[in-house]
Amino acid sequence: METAAYLLLIIVSATLSVFLIAAIIALVRVNQILGDMRRIAAKAEKIADKAEAVGEFFQKTAGPAAVAKLVSNVVESFSNSRHGKNKSHKEENET
C-alpha cells in the first residue's frame, strides 16, 4: 500500500504543478491584455479630448463666421446695386 500512496502522491503533485504553471501563464497574459487595454483607453481619452476641443472651436467661431458672411452678403448686394446690376441681369450672366 505504501507504493500506491507514493504513486498517488506523485500523480497529484505533478497535476497540481501543471495547473499552477498554467495559472501563472494565464495571469501573465491577462496582465498584458489589461496593460494594452489601459493604453487603448488612454489614447481614446486623448482623441475624445481633441474632438471636444475641435467642437468648442467651431462653436466659438460659428457666430463670427455667420456675421462675416452676413457682412459679405450686404457688401456684395450693395456693390451690385451701386453698379446698376439687378438680380435679373445677374441671373442672365450666370447662365
Backbone as CSV, one residue per row, in Angstrom:
resi,resn,N_x,N_y,N_z,CA_x,CA_y,CA_z,C_x,C_y,C_z
1,MET,0.817,-1.189,0.000,0.000,0.000,0.000,0.860,1.252,0.000
2,GLU,2.036,1.122,0.548,2.908,2.263,0.610,3.320,2.725,-0.785
3,THR,3.543,1.818,-1.701,3.916,2.152,-3.072,2.757,2.864,-3.776
4,ALA,1.555,2.413,-3.549,0.382,3.041,-4.161,0.201,4.463,-3.639
5,ALA,0.454,4.693,-2.373,0.322,6.032,-1.798,1.357,6.977,-2.393
6,TYR,2.588,6.469,-2.556,3.627,7.299,-3.171,3.299,7.613,-4.633
7,LEU,2.778,6.624,-5.321,2.404,6.832,-6.728,1.282,7.874,-6.834
8,LEU,0.302,7.767,-5.957,-0.790,8.735,-5.945,-0.280,10.135,-5.588
9,LEU,0.647,10.204,-4.634,1.238,11.486,-4.257,1.988,12.112,-5.430
10,ILE,2.715,11.337,-6.183,3.457,11.841,-7.349,2.485,12.333,-8.415
11,ILE,1.436,11.613,-8.675,0.455,11.999,-9.693,-0.241,13.296,-9.292
12,VAL,-0.674,13.418,-8.059,-1.358,14.616,-7.587,-0.412,15.812,-7.595
13,SER,0.820,15.605,-7.172,1.801,16.687,-7.158,2.097,17.177,-8.580
14,ALA,2.250,16.278,-9.506,2.525,16.653,-10.894,1.336,17.405,-11.486
15,THR,0.134,16.933,-11.211,-1.061,17.598,-11.720,-1.193,19.005,-11.142
16,LEU,-0.971,19.148,-9.861,-1.052,20.465,-9.235,0.026,21.408,-9.778
17,SER,1.222,20.898,-10.006,2.281,21.762,-10.540,1.957,22.200,-11.961
18,VAL,1.373,21.332,-12.762,0.978,21.711,-14.127,-0.098,22.793,-14.068
19,PHE,-1.102,22.622,-13.211,-2.146,23.636,-13.079,-1.595,24.952,-12.535
20,LEU,-0.622,24.870,-11.621,-0.004,26.082,-11.082,0.754,26.837,-12.173
21,ILE,1.495,26.143,-12.979,2.231,26.781,-14.085,1.253,27.376,-15.095
22,ALA,0.180,26.644,-15.410,-0.826,27.160,-16.349,-1.500,28.416,-15.787
23,ALA,-1.768,28.437,-14.497,-2.395,29.613,-13.872,-1.449,30.809,-13.904
24,ILE,-0.171,30.584,-13.660,0.799,31.678,-13.711,0.884,32.244,-15.124
25,ILE,0.937,31.385,-16.114,0.985,31.843,-17.512,-0.282,32.621,-17.864
26,ALA,-1.435,32.122,-17.425,-2.698,32.819,-17.702,-2.733,34.184,-17.036
27,LEU,-2.249,34.287,-15.805,-2.219,35.572,-15.115,-1.290,36.569,-15.816
28,VAL,-0.163,36.098,-16.297,0.760,36.982,-17.030,0.091,37.498,-18.295
29,ARG,-0.579,36.615,-19.028,-1.260,37.039,-20.270,-2.399,38.017,-19.969
30,VAL,-3.162,37.767,-18.916,-4.259,38.670,-18.539,-3.699,40.029,-18.159
31,ASN,-2.566,40.041,-17.459,-1.932,41.298,-17.083,-1.472,42.066,-18.329
32,GLN,-0.926,41.368,-19.316,-0.523,42.020,-20.569,-1.732,42.594,-21.301
33,ILE,-2.815,41.856,-21.344,-4.032,42.324,-22.017,-4.596,43.553,-21.307
34,LEU,-4.580,43.539,-19.978,-5.058,44.706,-19.229,-4.191,45.931,-19.486
35,GLY,-2.887,45.733,-19.605,-2.000,46.850,-19.934,-2.318,47.424,-21.300
36,ASP,-2.561,46.542,-22.271,-2.948,47.006,-23.605,-4.261,47.772,-23.562
37,MET,-5.203,47.277,-22.776,-6.499,47.951,-22.668,-6.355,49.323,-22.020
38,ARG,-5.456,49.447,-21.048,-5.215,50.756,-20.413,-4.651,51.741,-21.430
39,ARG,-3.695,51.278,-22.242,-3.111,52.159,-23.266,-4.157,52.582,-24.296
40,ILE,-5.004,51.650,-24.697,-6.061,51.972,-25.660,-7.040,52.970,-25.054
41,ALA,-7.397,52.779,-23.791,-8.320,53.705,-23.131,-7.707,55.096,-23.017
42,ALA,-6.408,55.165,-22.735,-5.740,56.469,-22.633,-5.728,57.171,-23.988
43,LYS,-5.458,56.425,-25.058,-5.474,57.016,-26.401,-6.876,57.472,-26.778
44,ALA,-7.881,56.680,-26.438,-9.266,57.057,-26.740,-9.652,58.318,-25.985
45,GLU,-9.175,58.449,-24.752,-9.475,59.652,-23.976,-8.819,60.880,-24.605
46,LYS,-7.584,60.727,-25.078,-6.905,61.848,-25.743,-7.651,62.254,-27.012
47,ILE,-8.106,61.277,-27.779,-8.846,61.566,-29.009,-10.161,62.265,-28.679
48,ALA,-10.836,61.804,-27.636,-12.098,62.443,-27.240,-11.864,63.881,-26.791
49,ASP,-10.767,64.118,-26.082,-10.448,65.487,-25.662,-10.174,66.380,-26.864
50,LYS,-9.457,65.846,-27.856,-9.175,66.626,-29.062,-10.459,66.917,-29.831
51,ALA,-11.334,65.927,-29.919,-12.604,66.134,-30.612,-13.451,67.174,-29.889
52,GLU,-13.411,67.155,-28.572,-14.150,68.142,-27.794,-13.582,69.542,-28.030
53,ALA,-12.259,69.646,-28.100,-11.628,70.940,-28.353,-11.998,71.460,-29.746
54,VAL,-12.032,70.574,-30.729,-12.416,70.979,-32.082,-13.874,71.443,-32.100
55,GLY,-14.739,70.724,-31.400,-16.142,71.125,-31.315,-16.310,72.483,-30.665
56,GLU,-15.554,72.725,-29.598,-15.624,74.028,-28.936,-15.111,75.128,-29.857
57,PHE,-14.053,74.835,-30.625,-13.517,75.828,-31.556,-14.566,76.215,-32.590
58,PHE,-15.222,75.216,-33.178,-16.244,75.521,-34.182,-17.440,76.228,-33.556
59,GLN,-17.753,75.874,-32.335,-18.864,76.536,-31.656,-18.533,78.008,-31.419
60,LYS,-17.284,78.291,-31.058,-16.881,79.670,-30.809,-16.776,80.478,-32.102
61,THR,-16.372,79.835,-33.196,-16.182,80.562,-34.450,-17.435,80.600,-35.312
62,ALA,-18.465,79.848,-34.955,-19.677,79.821,-35.774,-20.353,81.190,-35.786
63,GLY,-20.432,81.854,-34.655,-21.061,83.175,-34.577,-20.320,84.213,-35.403
64,PRO,-19.000,84.379,-35.202,-18.257,85.347,-36.012,-18.274,85.013,-37.502
65,ALA,-18.256,83.740,-37.859,-18.294,83.368,-39.270,-19.636,83.751,-39.884
66,ALA,-20.722,83.571,-39.148,-22.043,83.941,-39.656,-22.139,85.452,-39.840
67,VAL,-21.584,86.208,-38.905,-21.593,87.673,-39.024,-20.761,88.103,-40.222
68,ALA,-19.604,87.473,-40.422,-18.754,87.804,-41.566,-19.480,87.493,-42.878
69,LYS,-20.178,86.386,-42.940,-20.933,86.037,-44.142,-22.045,87.045,-44.378
70,LEU,-22.724,87.464,-43.323,-23.785,88.457,-43.450,-23.228,89.779,-43.980
71,VAL,-22.108,90.213,-43.409,-21.488,91.461,-43.866,-21.048,91.326,-45.315
72,SER,-20.494,90.192,-45.672,-20.072,89.953,-47.053,-21.267,90.027,-48.005
73,ASN,-22.382,89.418,-47.620,-23.576,89.457,-48.461,-24.108,90.881,-48.610
74,VAL,-24.088,91.647,-47.515,-24.570,93.031,-47.575,-23.669,93.858,-48.486
75,VAL,-22.347,93.697,-48.341,-21.410,94.455,-49.180,-21.575,94.064,-50.642
76,GLU,-21.712,92.794,-50.909,-21.898,92.334,-52.286,-23.203,92.871,-52.865
77,SER,-24.259,92.818,-52.083,-25.545,93.331,-52.531,-25.462,94.832,-52.793
78,PHE,-24.810,95.541,-51.898,-24.661,96.991,-52.063,-23.831,97.322,-53.298
79,SER,-22.743,96.599,-53.518,-21.889,96.892,-54.678,-22.603,96.536,-55.980
80,ASN,-23.397,95.471,-55.974,-24.145,95.108,-57.173,-25.217,96.155,-57.488
81,SER,-25.895,96.639,-56.478,-26.936,97.642,-56.717,-26.319,98.988,-57.099
82,ARG,-25.139,99.272,-56.623,-24.490,100.538,-56.918,-23.985,100.586,-58.361
83,HIS,-23.581,99.452,-58.884,-23.090,99.384,-60.255,-24.220,99.177,-61.263
84,GLY,-25.422,99.214,-60.810,-26.572,99.111,-61.704,-26.929,97.694,-62.070
85,LYS,-26.353,96.717,-61.400,-26.684,95.322,-61.687,-27.895,94.952,-60.853
86,ASN,-28.906,94.462,-61.515,-30.050,93.974,-60.758,-30.048,92.451,-60.774
87,LYS,-30.985,91.880,-60.092,-30.997,90.445,-59.910,-31.232,89.699,-61.237
88,SER,-32.096,90.219,-62.098,-32.380,89.525,-63.356,-31.161,89.595,-64.280
89,HIS,-30.428,90.709,-64.272,-29.252,90.833,-65.106,-28.147,89.886,-64.620
90,LYS,-28.035,89.720,-63.317,-27.019,88.838,-62.746,-27.348,87.389,-63.115
91,GLU,-28.624,87.011,-63.083,-29.000,85.647,-63.440,-28.731,85.359,-64.893
92,GLU,-28.881,86.345,-65.782,-28.603,86.147,-67.195,-27.110,85.913,-67.426
93,ASN,-26.280,86.584,-66.676,-24.829,86.416,-66.818,-24.363,85.064,-66.340
94,GLU,-25.035,84.502,-65.355,-24.625,83.215,-64.802,-25.005,82.074,-65.710
95,THR,-26.065,82.196,-66.489,-26.489,81.088,-67.337,-25.914,81.126,-68.702
